[in-house]
Amino acid sequence: GPNYPCSIAQNIYANEISNAKEKLYIMTPFFIPDETITNLLVNKAKSGVDVKIIIPDIADKKFVYVVSRNNVEKLMAYGIKVYTMTNSFVHSKVMFTENSAIVGSINMDLRSFNQQFESAVFLDDKKTLEEISNDFASTLTYSQQITKQNQKRNSVFFRILAGLFNLISPFM
């Protein structure tokens, strides 16, 4: 896609991912990261960091959902655990590690990073981090893990559709 300059939000997300040593948990409705964020996530998982991503089970925008779902399923090959919140649309935009968190309106996509006026709070307060961690754990209890058996990429039609949508995703 187009080569956008890095935004402040994108840099903060990249730093947050880079600094994770034990765990890196993400909850987001849209997951359309650029190559930098994707590579950072893969490298973290490969280095033994527990990386978990929760996305919706129900689509808000069908197009974005197909691209997001395809993107997270591709990451499973590197040991990243992916979940869908059962019968729900996730609207939280949260990313946290053992030391800090980002909570706000920033989606994991180029539009949020570069075009829209989004905001978020970066925090490292231990008590708040514990509450965020508890909320994530609670959400996992009513989420289903995507596995090789139930992934949508098992369908050739889905992969073709996702490939086509992916071509135009930088412009959406």
QUIKAPE-V191177 format. One record per helix or strand of 2 or more residues. SS is the DSSP state (H for helix, E for strand). FROM is the first residue (numbers start at 1). LEN is the number of residues. If there is no record, write none. Layout:
BEGIN
ss | from | len
SS | FROM | LEN
SS | FROM | LEN
END
This chain:
BEGIN
ss | from | len
H | 8 | 12
E | 23 | 5
E | 31 | 2
H | 35 | 12
E | 50 | 7
H | 62 | 17
E | 81 | 5
E | 94 | 4
E | 101 | 4
E | 108 | 2
H | 110 | 5
E | 120 | 4
H | 126 | 16
E | 143 | 3
H | 152 | 3
H | 156 | 16
END
